[in-house]
Amino acid sequence: MAHEHEHGDHEHNHGGITFAGTEAASDVIALLKETHQPLGELVELSSRFASLSDEEKAKAVALHDTVLEGGPFMPGWHAEGDSCAVCGIPTLVLFTDTVNDGKKLAWSVFAMGLPVHPKCVGGFRSKYPRFSRRDYDVASRKHLNTAAGRPSPELAMHFRAELLQHPGIDPGQWAEGVFNASVQSTPDPKALARDLSKLASYLHGAVWH
């Protein structure tokens, strides 16, 4: 798989990643509940992760599945330099996950892979009425900090769901497992390999460097 060759030398002797909790302001949780109810509930549960019952943790995992099934927008890892694909104003961190020894993974939200403000997402279809690959390419050059090397928001959320369930998860091994399980069914194995490679590399930089 592609990420083995590109990033395998980065991923040894680091151990795994363990989820510790989420930081989110109460007004952000309220905003997310207003604009994307399942995501708002998920962030609220994650913000008190250490005290969750087993039943609540199971609910958090189920909410990941609901978010991944679709909605007005998708959470993804934030980067400075992102701007809203609708209004053009820089996007902000909405919530932050803490992992390992206080390392932070900052999240904002995206529509069709482009950064948006939750309140602006209703105007996305008006601005991009027939959203195409060309629309994405043009808008991403303008609004997305591609130099940050992040994976797709969907893949980041898949990993987050696993992280809540499996303390000490190794991102490189997880990526390899996902690729092996999906290579026969995915329509574009090379694109999947690139996305998984970005995830492993991004987490390596964010958590261990």
C-alpha positions, 0 to 999 in steps of 0.5 A: 500500500502507498502509505507504507512506502511513503510514511512507514519510516515515520511510524515506528516506536511511537506507540498508539493514540488514546482519546482523552476528551473534547473541549467545546464551548457551550455556545458551539455545542448549541450551534451544532445542535441547531445545525446538525443535531447528531453532531452536536450530541456527539460533541457534547458526549465527547466533552465529558468522555471521562465520566461517560457510562458504557451505554453513553460511550456506545451512543457516541459511537452510534452517533459517529455512524449517523454523522457519517451517513450524511448531513448538512456538513461533515467534521474534519481536521481544521487548518489555519488558512482555511476559509468558508467556501460560501462566504470566504471568511476564515473558518474557526476551530469548533471543537478540539480533541485531546489525545495522549499527553495533551496533544490537540486535534482541532476540528471544523466542518466541511461540505463536499470536502470544502471548509464552511461555517455551519451557518453558511452551509445552507448557501452552499448549493446556491453557490455551487448548484451543480457541484463538480470535480472542477468546482472542487478543484477551483474552490479548494485552491481558494479556500482549502489549506492543501499544504496541511496534508489532511485526509478527507473529513469522512476518513478523519471521522471514521478514525475518530470513531475507532479512537473512542472505542480502542485506546492506544490505536496505531494509525498506521496499522489501522490504515493498513487494515482499512485498506486491506478490508476495502481494496476489493470493494472501493471504486478507486483503491489508489485514491483510498491509499492516498487518503489513508497515507495522509491520515497516517502522516498527518497524525504522526505530525500532529501527535508526535512532532 
